[in-house]
Amino acid sequence: MSRPVALYLQDAHPLRQAMELARYAEERGFAAVWQAESRLVREATVPMAAYLAVTGRIKVGSGVVNNWTRNPALLASTFSTLDDLAPGRVILGIGAWWDPLAAKVGITRRRPLQAMRETVEVVRALLANQTVTYHGDFVHLDGVELDYVHQERRPKEVPIYVGATGMRMMELAGEIADGVVLNYLVSPAYNRDALSHLAAGADRAGRDPASLDRPQLVVCSLDEDRDKALDAARLLVTQYLGQQPHIMKASGVPSSLLEEIGRVLTWPATHEQVEAAARLVPDDVVQMITAAGTAEECRAKVEEYVAGGCTCPVLYPLGADVRAMIDAFADW
């Protein structure tokens, strides 16, 4: 392949089918597979283990697990275990989760930047085979280590990426992370502002911004019937307009549309409610924040994200024929 590209999987496919897609993506030269931990549908690390077990080269990342529901020691031991399965092929992507889901399960996401900083610092130290005593505002460990008994005691080479949308989290990623997972359903223009903040954080820590990996999730709705591709993308866009408006706001979606959608669509929502709200979303909004249309149109849109600083597009496939999307980007 001339440049790296990756596959993004959520919960749209049965797990065994997703395993086959991961294997096919590897065969076609894809660099990575990222597994979402979306809503309360599919936990990320079990599918990650399945993909690692049926592949031999491709990297597998969490895109993303949150830093609120797993103790950092458990988080480190989980990803250490994944590295045991496939040394050097695992990426830990961590995000700050979102409301209203967090609030509905009893989590108050106060001071998310400090919470993320503490999680990354502690997980990195544990994976580096250090014994950690740490007393932060959110994380408290007293002489904790990954206490290997029946295996080689070694540092685990698991890079930590921060999933960031807001600019303050973007700066934190530049300061402390090995990379940033740029969000989907943002416009290519969003990248310019985001990467300037990423660079500001890196500069503050005396790091080279160019050394930070910048994979980006990109919704890809590919169909030779252009209208069908746009309609498939429109449903996902509508869901996020109502449920995660912070992402939409970051992309420059008009506030009036966000407010209109927000009045009729929250979390959770039925498929019928999403379909009804989708009638309010115009084509230009869909095209601004997704790669939707024919294979040629999808490739051209993804090129815009790469031109904006994305180092590896992570394609979230919509539609029934995922292999066709993989083939369309196998030698782009």
N, C-alpha and C positions, 0 to 999 in steps of 0.2 A: 504494500500500500504506500502511496505517496505521502500520506499524512495520517495521524491517528484519528480514529473515530470509535465511539463506544455505544453500547446498547443499554437502555434503561428499562427495567422491568418493575411493574408494580404488582397488582393482583388480578389483572385482566385475564390471565391465562392460568389454567391448571398447572400446578407446580411441575409435574413431569413434562408437560409441554414446554414450560419455561426452561427446564434443563436442556431440552433438545434445542431450543433457540440459542441458549448460551453456547452449546457445542457448535451449532451452525455458525454463529458469529465468530467463534474462534477459527473455524475452518476457512471463513471468508476474510480472515486477516484483521478482524477488529481487535483493538488494543485492550478493551476492558468491558466488563458487564457491571452495572451498578444496580443494586436492589433497593427499592424504596421500602420505607416502613410507614405506610400511609394509613392515616386515621386509625381505626381499630380493626383492620382487615387482615393484613399479613405482616407478621414480625419479620425482620430483615435477616437475622443471622442464620436461621435454619435454611432458607433458600440459598444464602451465600455458600454454606457448606455443601449443599447439593450441587451447585454450579462448579465449585472447586473440585469436587469428586469426579465429575465427568469431563473435565478439561485438563490440559496439561501446560498451557502457556499463558493464557489470558489472565489479566488481573481482575479481581472481584472486589467491589467496594460497597459500603453501606451508603445509601444516598437518600436520606440520612437517618441515623438513630438519634434520639434526643438525649440531652444531658440531665434530664430530671428524673427519669424513672428507673435508671440503673445506677447503683452505687459505683463510683469510679473503679474500685477494686474489682468488682464483678465485671465491669466493662472491659477492664484490662485483661482479666482472665479469659473472658469470652473471645477476645480477638487474639490472644495468645494461643488459644485452642485452635482457632481457624488457621493461624500461621503454622501450627503443627501439621495440619492437613496439607497445606500447600505453602511451604516456606517462600517468603518473598513475593507472594502474589496477592496479599490482602491489603486493603486500604480501609481505614476507619474514618468515615465521614460522620461528623456530629453537627446537629443543628439545635436550635433553641426551642423547637416545637411551636405550637400556635394555639391561640384561643379561637373559638370557645372550647375546643376539645380539652385542653389542659385544665381549664377551670371546671369542666364537667366531671373530671375524674379526681378533683380535689387538689390540684397543683396550682399554686400561685407563682407565676413566673416573675418574681421580683428581681431586680438587678440582674438581668440576663447576661450582661457583659461580664460581670464579676463571676457569676456562676460558671460561665463558659471558660473563662481564664483558669479557674481553679481545676475544673475537670481536665482540661487539656494538659496542664502542668503535671498533675498527679498521674494520669494515665500514661503519659510519656515516660515519666520516671519509673513507673512499675514495669512497663514494657522493656525499659533499658536495663532491667535486672537489678534495680536499686531497692534498698529497704527504705521505706518512706514514712516519715513522721511529718504531718502537715495539719495545721490548724487554721483553716480559713473561715470565711463567713458561711460557706456552704459545705465544704469538704473537711472531714476530720478523720485522720488516720494516725494510728499510734504504732509505729514499728511494723508496718505492713509490707509484705513482699509476696511475689508469686512464688509460693513455697513448693517448687518442684521436688519430687521425691523419686519418681520412676522415669525421669527423662533428663536429657542434657540441660544443664542450667546455662542459658545463653540469652543475650539480648534478642528481642524479637524485632525484626525490621518491618514495622507496621507504620507507615506514614499516617499522620493525622491531618485531615482536611476539615475545615469549618464550612458548613453550609450557611451562607450569608445572603441576606437580601438588603437589609438596612445598612446605611453607610457607616454607622459606628461599629457594627459587627464586622463590616468589611475591613475597617482599619484594624480591628483586633486580629482578624485572620492574617493580615499582612504582618502583624507584630509577632504572633506566636505559632502560626500553623505552618505545615509543610505545603499546603495548597488551599485553595478556596473552591468550593462547589458553587458556581454561579447558578442562580435559579432559572427555572423556566417561566414561560408566560411573561417575560419581559421583552422589551424591544431591543434591537441592536444598539440603539442610541443610549439605552440605560448603561451599557458596558463602559462607555467613556467616563461617566461620573463614577461608577463603581470602581474601576481600576485606578482612577486617580486617588481614591480613598485607600484602596489596597496598598498602593505605593507609599502613601503618607504613613501608614502603619509600619510598613517595612523600613522606611527611612528612619522612623523614630527608634526602631530597635537596631539600627545599623546593619540592616539586611539588604540584599540586592533584590528589588521587586521582580526582576526577570527570572530569578531562581525559583519563584513560586509557581507551581502548577495551577492552571485555571480551567479545569473542565467545566463545561456548561450544559445543563439540561436544556434540550430543545424539543418541543412537541413537534412530531413529524407525522402529518396526516397525508399519506401518499395514495393517490388513486388516479388512474388516467381519466376518470370522470371527475373533473375539477369540482363541480358542485357537490358531489358526494364527499369529496375530501374536505371541503370547507364546512359542510354540515357536521361531519364527525368531529372536527376540531372545535366547532362552535359549542357543542355540548360541554366539552371540558372547560373551555374558556368561561362559559356561563357559570359552571360550578364554582370556579375560583373567584369570579367576580362577586359572588354572593358569600362565599365562605372564607376566603383569604384576601380581602380587599387591599391589605398592605402590599401584596405583590403587584396587584393591578395598579395601585396608586404609584408605585415606584416606576411603572412603565409608562406613565403618562395617560392612562385611560381617564377620560373625562369624569369628574366627580359626579356630574349629573347622572351618568349611566350607572356608576357604582351605587348611588343612592336609590335609583329606581330598581335595580336588581336586588339590593339589600332589603327592600321592603317586602319582597316576595320569596326570597331564597336565603336560608341560613343553614346551619348544620344541626342535625342530619337532614337530608332532603331526599325525597323519592325521585326515581327516574322521571316520573310524570311531571313533577314540579320543575325539574331541571329543563325538560323539554319545553314546558310552557314559558319559562323565563328566557329560553334561548331565542325566542322570537323577537326579543328586544335587542339582540346583539347584532350589529351590522357587520357586513363582510370586511370593512376596512379595519375594524378592531381585531377581528380574527387574523387577518393577514399581517397586522402590525406585530403580533406577539407569538405567531406560530409559523412553522414551515408547512404550508398546506397547499396541495394542488398536485400537479403531475410530478414525475420524478425530476424533470429538469427544473421546475419551479422550486421544488423542495431543496435541491442541491444549491440553487442560487441563493435562497434565503439562508441556508446554513452557512454559506460563504460569508454572508454579512456578519454573522456572529464571530466567525474566525477573524475577519478583518477588524472587528472590534476588540480583539484581544483574547478570545477564547482559545486555549491551547488544544482542547480535544472536545468536539461536540459529542454530547451524550444523548442519543436519539431515543425519545419516548414514542414508540410506535402506536398509532391509532389505526384501526381498521383490521380486517381479518387476515390479510396476507403480510405477516411480519417478515417473512423471508424475502418478499419482493422489495421491502424497504432496505433490508440488509444488503441485498444484491445491488440496489441502486447506489449504495455508498461504499461498496467493497473496493472499488478501484477509482475513486473520484479524485 
